[in-house]
Amino acid sequence: MLARSRALFIKEYNNKLFNWLVIFSLVMVVIGRFLIKFFLLEVAAWVLLAFLETYTRLFWSSESPYYNPVWHMQARPMGEGRQCDARGPMALGAHEYTYM
């Protein structure tokens, strides 16, 4: 039962993280275009949005980016050199991550 609830938590966490990344990219498009009027910020936000939307369409799920080796390099804990395993970014626990 603990494994099932943990898997459900990880799935919900990944979905929320993906949704917030999409919202963040859309907000950055609006900020880059209308508030700051900085073209590179707007273009970077559009690229992020396009990547997020096409990646999930190609690999059939919004959770799949978290099981990619590139994600594991970016989300690995600092100091000890350990990498998160194939269960997703929250498999080791939030207290073991150092956010940059």
C-alpha positions as CSV (number, residue, x, y, z in Angstrom):
1,M,0.0,0.0,0.0
2,L,2.9,2.3,0.7
3,A,4.4,1.7,-2.7
4,R,1.0,2.5,-4.4
5,S,0.5,5.7,-2.5
6,R,4.1,6.7,-3.2
7,A,3.6,6.0,-6.9
8,L,0.4,8.1,-6.9
9,F,2.2,10.9,-5.1
10,I,5.1,10.9,-7.7
11,K,2.6,10.8,-10.6
12,E,0.6,13.8,-9.1
13,Y,3.9,15.7,-8.4
14,N,5.1,15.2,-11.9
15,N,1.8,16.3,-13.4
16,K,1.8,19.4,-11.2
17,L,5.4,20.2,-12.0
18,F,4.7,19.9,-15.8
19,N,1.6,22.1,-15.5
20,W,3.6,24.8,-13.6
21,L,6.4,24.7,-16.2
22,V,3.8,25.3,-19.0
23,I,2.2,28.1,-17.0
24,F,5.6,29.6,-16.3
25,S,6.6,29.6,-19.9
26,L,3.3,31.3,-20.9
27,V,3.8,34.0,-18.2
28,M,7.3,34.6,-19.4
29,V,6.0,35.0,-23.0
30,V,3.6,37.7,-21.7
31,I,6.3,39.4,-19.6
32,G,8.9,39.3,-22.3
33,R,6.5,40.7,-24.9
34,F,4.5,43.3,-23.0
35,L,6.1,44.2,-19.7
36,I,9.9,44.0,-20.2
37,K,9.8,44.0,-24.0
38,F,12.9,41.8,-24.2
39,F,12.9,39.8,-27.4
40,L,15.3,37.0,-26.2
41,L,13.2,36.3,-23.1
42,E,10.1,36.0,-25.2
43,V,11.8,33.7,-27.7
44,A,13.3,31.5,-24.9
45,A,9.8,31.2,-23.3
46,W,8.3,30.2,-26.7
47,V,11.0,27.6,-27.2
48,L,10.4,26.2,-23.7
49,L,6.6,26.1,-24.4
50,A,7.1,24.4,-27.8
51,F,9.6,21.9,-26.2
52,L,7.2,21.0,-23.4
53,E,4.2,20.6,-25.7
54,T,6.0,18.6,-28.5
55,Y,8.0,16.4,-26.1
56,T,4.8,15.2,-24.4
57,R,3.1,14.6,-27.8
58,L,6.1,12.6,-29.0
59,F,6.4,10.4,-25.9
60,W,2.7,10.2,-25.0
61,S,2.8,11.5,-21.5
62,S,3.6,14.5,-19.4
63,E,5.6,12.3,-17.0
64,S,8.1,11.0,-19.5
65,P,10.6,14.0,-19.3
66,Y,11.3,13.0,-15.7
67,Y,12.6,9.5,-16.7
68,N,15.0,10.9,-19.2
69,P,18.8,10.7,-18.4
70,V,19.1,14.5,-19.1
71,W,16.6,15.2,-16.3
72,H,18.6,12.9,-14.0
73,M,21.7,14.9,-14.6
74,Q,19.9,18.2,-13.8
75,A,18.0,16.9,-10.8
76,R,20.8,14.9,-9.1
77,P,21.6,15.7,-5.5
78,M,24.6,17.9,-4.8
79,G,27.7,16.7,-3.0
80,E,27.5,12.9,-3.0
81,G,27.1,12.5,-6.7
82,R,24.1,10.2,-6.4
83,Q,21.5,10.4,-9.2
84,C,17.8,9.8,-8.8
85,D,16.6,6.5,-10.0
86,A,14.0,5.6,-12.6
87,R,11.0,6.3,-10.2
88,G,11.2,10.0,-10.9
89,P,12.5,13.2,-9.3
90,M,10.9,12.7,-5.9
91,A,12.2,9.1,-5.5
92,L,14.9,10.2,-3.1
93,G,12.9,12.7,-1.1
94,A,12.8,16.4,-1.3
95,H,15.3,16.9,1.6
96,E,18.1,15.3,-0.5
97,Y,17.9,17.8,-3.3
98,T,19.8,21.1,-3.6
99,Y,17.9,23.4,-6.0
100,M,19.9,25.9,-8.0
